[in-house]
Amino acid sequence: MAEQDFHDNHSEDTPMKPKNNIFLVVWEALKVVIISLAIILPIRYYLVQPFFVKGASMESSFDDGDYLLIDEISYRFKDPARGDVIIFRYPEDPSQFFIKRIIGLPGESVEILNDKVKIYNERYPDGFYLKEDYLDGHQRTLGSSKVKLGDKEFYVLGDNRLQSSDSRRWGPLAEHFITGRAFLRAWPFSRFTAISEVEYSY
């Protein structure tokens, strides 16, 4: 009889334990999801944005299909710099996003002549030729023009100068169109790397 009593007591206790365990597991999972969303969503929508490269305008620095992460916060604390690879809304159709490299800064003049880029500013009133080591050897900077940039304007070019719609065609880029700076190539994994800042020698 004692053995039977033990069996009955055991059968009454055990059904409650799985229910408690399931509840705890679900609650822990929910906490992880809630905490993750609280961290990820602000980053996703206010700090970092993903961007897929489309087209050949930045080859071979960035290829069609590359997956980049865009820093959207830095330009709130510092100005865009020459050499930065930026994502921006295309001025002639703001629903489209373009990727280019900053060449000319506000207040400067940019001259395109004989496949070379020459920058004029207060420090170099006679101008200096931009040395662009990131360009492939076969690239040519076609065009013949000289543009004076306003206080909030930038001159941008694609690294694939032969297949790029950029400031040579549609003019300076107003600062308010800039979304952010590309800082990490996340895909393909074989080219996973931080996108380093360019250092120009004058």
GUDREN-896992 format. One record per residue (C-alpha): residue number from 1; residue in three letters; x, y, z. Coordinates in nm, 3 decimals. Layout:
% residues N
i_aa_xx_yy_zz
NUM_ALA_X_Y_Z
...
//
This chain:
% residues 202
i_aa_xx_yy_zz
1_MET_0.000_0.000_0.000
2_ALA_0.283_0.235_0.080
3_GLU_0.429_0.167_-0.263
4_GLN_0.093_0.253_-0.420
5_ASP_0.071_0.576_-0.220
6_PHE_0.415_0.677_-0.346
7_HIS_0.310_0.612_-0.704
8_ASP_-0.004_0.824_-0.666
9_ASN_0.181_1.118_-0.510
10_HIS_0.443_1.107_-0.784
11_SER_0.179_1.110_-1.055
12_GLU_0.011_1.416_-0.901
13_ASP_0.332_1.620_-0.877
14_THR_0.494_1.557_-1.215
15_PRO_0.240_1.717_-1.451
16_MET_0.310_2.064_-1.306
17_LYS_0.686_2.058_-1.366
18_PRO_0.682_2.043_-1.748
19_LYS_0.432_2.332_-1.756
20_ASN_0.654_2.542_-1.532
21_ASN_0.960_2.454_-1.739
22_ILE_0.789_2.546_-2.066
23_PHE_0.673_2.877_-1.922
24_LEU_1.026_2.959_-1.805
25_VAL_1.178_2.867_-2.141
26_VAL_0.925_3.081_-2.330
27_TRP_0.974_3.372_-2.090
28_GLU_1.352_3.357_-2.122
29_ALA_1.322_3.345_-2.500
30_LEU_1.090_3.647_-2.496
31_LYS_1.332_3.841_-2.278
32_VAL_1.615_3.768_-2.522
33_VAL_1.401_3.883_-2.816
34_ILE_1.286_4.201_-2.637
35_ILE_1.638_4.294_-2.527
36_SER_1.777_4.218_-2.874
37_LEU_1.515_4.434_-3.042
38_ALA_1.580_4.716_-2.796
39_ILE_1.946_4.708_-2.897
40_ILE_1.922_4.622_-3.267
41_LEU_1.635_4.843_-3.382
42_PRO_1.795_5.178_-3.282
43_ILE_2.119_5.064_-3.442
44_ARG_1.938_4.946_-3.755
45_TYR_1.728_5.258_-3.808
46_TYR_1.941_5.538_-3.661
47_LEU_2.306_5.429_-3.658
48_VAL_2.380_5.161_-3.919
49_GLN_2.207_5.075_-4.246
50_PRO_2.277_4.789_-4.486
51_PHE_2.340_4.866_-4.853
52_PHE_2.375_4.640_-5.156
53_VAL_2.601_4.772_-5.431
54_LYS_2.427_4.769_-5.768
55_GLY_2.612_4.829_-6.090
56_ALA_2.975_4.876_-6.186
57_SER_3.035_5.245_-6.104
58_MET_3.267_5.170_-5.808
59_GLU_3.463_4.876_-5.950
60_SER_3.704_4.740_-5.858
61_SER_3.687_4.896_-5.511
62_PHE_3.331_4.765_-5.473
63_ASP_3.161_4.511_-5.697
64_ASP_2.800_4.458_-5.793
65_GLY_2.636_4.258_-5.512
66_ASP_2.873_4.366_-5.233
67_TYR_2.690_4.406_-4.900
68_LEU_2.804_4.714_-4.710
69_LEU_2.720_4.859_-4.371
70_ILE_2.665_5.234_-4.363
71_ASP_2.760_5.456_-4.069
72_GLU_2.479_5.710_-4.032
73_ILE_2.594_5.878_-3.710
74_SER_2.951_6.004_-3.770
75_TYR_2.852_6.293_-3.994
76_ARG_2.646_6.438_-3.712
77_PHE_2.974_6.506_-3.530
78_LYS_3.221_6.563_-3.813
79_ASP_3.216_6.678_-4.172
80_PRO_3.242_6.436_-4.466
81_ALA_3.604_6.406_-4.577
82_ARG_3.776_6.376_-4.910
83_GLY_3.809_6.010_-5.002
84_ASP_3.506_5.894_-4.802
85_VAL_3.285_5.643_-4.980
86_ILE_2.931_5.766_-4.923
87_ILE_2.574_5.656_-4.985
88_PHE_2.334_5.931_-5.088
89_ARG_1.999_5.997_-5.249
90_TYR_2.036_6.065_-5.619
91_PRO_1.954_6.437_-5.660
92_GLU_1.756_6.383_-5.982
93_ASP_1.549_6.101_-5.826
94_PRO_1.571_6.091_-5.442
95_SER_1.401_5.748_-5.434
96_GLN_1.728_5.600_-5.566
97_PHE_2.048_5.557_-5.363
98_PHE_2.394_5.597_-5.517
99_ILE_2.742_5.512_-5.392
100_LYS_3.037_5.736_-5.485
101_ARG_3.359_5.877_-5.343
102_ILE_3.397_6.235_-5.219
103_ILE_3.651_6.424_-5.430
104_GLY_3.579_6.793_-5.372
105_LEU_3.482_6.966_-5.047
106_PRO_3.263_7.272_-4.977
107_GLY_3.417_7.597_-5.100
108_GLU_3.669_7.426_-5.330
109_SER_3.686_7.428_-5.707
110_VAL_3.729_7.100_-5.894
111_GLU_3.877_7.089_-6.241
112_ILE_3.863_6.785_-6.470
113_LEU_4.112_6.806_-6.756
114_ASN_4.333_6.560_-6.945
115_ASP_4.214_6.264_-6.733
116_LYS_4.327_6.436_-6.413
117_VAL_4.148_6.592_-6.116
118_LYS_4.278_6.924_-5.987
119_ILE_4.159_7.081_-5.662
120_TYR_4.170_7.454_-5.581
121_ASN_4.116_7.582_-5.226
122_GLU_4.242_7.845_-4.980
123_ARG_4.549_7.641_-4.891
124_TYR_4.632_7.569_-5.255
125_PRO_4.505_7.866_-5.460
126_ASP_4.708_7.745_-5.760
127_GLY_4.561_7.399_-5.723
128_PHE_4.701_7.049_-5.678
129_TYR_4.647_6.726_-5.867
130_LEU_4.471_6.455_-5.674
131_LYS_4.667_6.130_-5.646
132_GLU_4.412_5.847_-5.653
133_ASP_4.581_5.516_-5.577
134_TYR_4.244_5.341_-5.537
135_LEU_4.177_5.366_-5.912
136_ASP_4.259_5.079_-6.146
137_GLY_4.543_5.147_-6.384
138_HIS_4.323_5.153_-6.695
139_GLN_4.082_5.415_-6.557
140_ARG_4.038_5.751_-6.725
141_THR_3.865_6.056_-6.577
142_LEU_3.693_6.178_-6.890
143_GLY_3.557_6.530_-6.920
144_SER_3.663_6.891_-6.931
145_SER_3.510_7.118_-6.670
146_LYS_3.574_7.337_-6.367
147_VAL_3.314_7.361_-6.090
148_LYS_3.300_7.590_-5.787
149_LEU_3.135_7.421_-5.487
150_GLY_2.902_7.599_-5.248
151_ASP_2.916_7.593_-4.867
152_LYS_2.718_7.268_-4.840
153_GLU_2.819_7.101_-5.165
154_PHE_3.048_6.810_-5.251
155_TYR_3.195_6.680_-5.574
156_VAL_3.163_6.302_-5.603
157_LEU_3.299_6.052_-5.854
158_GLY_3.276_5.678_-5.902
159_ASP_3.598_5.476_-5.889
160_ASN_3.504_5.325_-6.224
161_ARG_3.524_5.658_-6.404
162_LEU_3.438_5.502_-6.741
163_GLN_3.101_5.373_-6.616
164_SER_2.987_5.622_-6.354
165_SER_2.707_5.877_-6.347
166_ASP_2.845_6.134_-6.105
167_SER_2.916_6.505_-6.050
168_ARG_3.067_6.529_-6.397
169_ARG_2.717_6.476_-6.536
170_TRP_2.468_6.609_-6.280
171_GLY_2.682_6.854_-6.083
172_PRO_2.766_6.902_-5.713
173_LEU_2.596_6.695_-5.442
174_ALA_2.413_6.891_-5.171
175_GLU_2.498_6.771_-4.821
176_HIS_2.137_6.699_-4.723
177_PHE_2.126_6.413_-4.976
178_ILE_2.404_6.221_-4.795
179_THR_2.284_5.919_-4.595
180_GLY_2.614_5.807_-4.447
181_ARG_2.962_5.664_-4.495
182_ALA_3.039_5.306_-4.594
183_PHE_3.254_5.159_-4.315
184_LEU_3.236_4.780_-4.352
185_ARG_3.211_4.529_-4.637
186_ALA_3.019_4.236_-4.486
187_TRP_2.977_4.030_-4.803
188_PRO_3.126_3.842_-4.975
189_PHE_3.302_3.683_-4.678
190_SER_3.618_3.643_-4.883
191_ARG_3.640_4.026_-4.896
192_PHE_3.508_4.098_-4.546
193_THR_3.693_4.410_-4.437
194_ALA_3.664_4.750_-4.278
195_ILE_3.665_5.030_-4.534
196_SER_3.965_5.239_-4.441
197_GLU_3.987_5.615_-4.477
198_VAL_4.193_5.746_-4.765
199_GLU_4.504_5.950_-4.688
200_TYR_4.602_6.191_-4.963
201_SER_4.951_6.335_-4.996
202_TYR_4.960_6.697_-5.116
//
